[in-house]
């Protein structure tokens, strides 16, 4: 059974950030269900809902996203 996570990301805006986040989620077997993104004065914010396999834990998701 898939386990849903609500994820919030804030960083300086840069080219490829959405692709990097999406790839990190996919590499963990995740499925991106919904997302909202905004750029304000050079800062990127994203809130998303993604589901992961049961064996994927919060710390694994956090580490994968911090790496990108």
C-alpha atoms as one frame of an Amber mdcrd trajectory, in Angstrom:
protein
   0.000   0.000   0.000   1.314   3.454  -0.906   2.182   5.862   1.886   1.391
   9.561   1.179   3.697  12.409   2.194   3.076  16.150   2.120   6.387  17.757
   1.174   7.373  21.416   1.317  10.474  22.668  -0.488  12.049  26.120  -0.268
  15.291  27.102  -1.998  16.917  29.728  -4.133  15.396  29.455  -7.593  17.510
  27.744 -10.228  17.094  26.039 -13.559  16.137  22.359 -13.233  14.889  22.336
  -9.654  11.490  20.819 -10.550  13.166  18.132 -12.667  15.599  17.304  -9.851
  12.832  17.031  -7.245  10.689  14.898  -9.577  13.627  12.608 -10.322  14.426
  12.159  -6.615  10.800  11.174  -5.968  10.763   8.767  -8.912  14.071   7.173
  -7.823  12.447   6.259  -4.497   9.509   4.633  -6.293   7.298   7.614  -5.509
   4.307   8.913  -7.399   3.723  12.670  -7.558  -0.006  13.241  -7.012  -0.378
  17.016  -6.793   1.800  20.114  -6.482   1.822  23.865  -6.230   4.871  26.008
  -6.951   5.739  29.680  -6.752   8.786  31.854  -7.293   9.004  35.033  -5.213
  11.987  37.372  -5.503  14.306  34.600  -6.567  13.099  32.049  -4.005  11.381
  28.877  -5.157   8.656  27.267  -3.048   6.844  24.021  -3.747   4.266  22.048
  -1.794   3.487  18.599  -3.118   1.810  15.329  -2.273   3.655  12.165  -3.208
   3.019   8.520  -2.373   5.833   6.077  -1.707   6.087   2.332  -1.125   5.612
   1.286   2.529   9.328   0.606   3.024  10.310   4.203   2.219  10.654   6.213
   5.427  10.555   9.951   6.052  14.308  10.265   6.621  15.031   8.597   3.265
  12.739  11.040   1.442  14.245  13.987   3.310  17.822  12.918   2.487  17.031
  12.385  -1.199  15.433  15.818  -1.517  18.173  17.598   0.406  20.725  16.083
  -1.965  19.164  17.919  -4.916
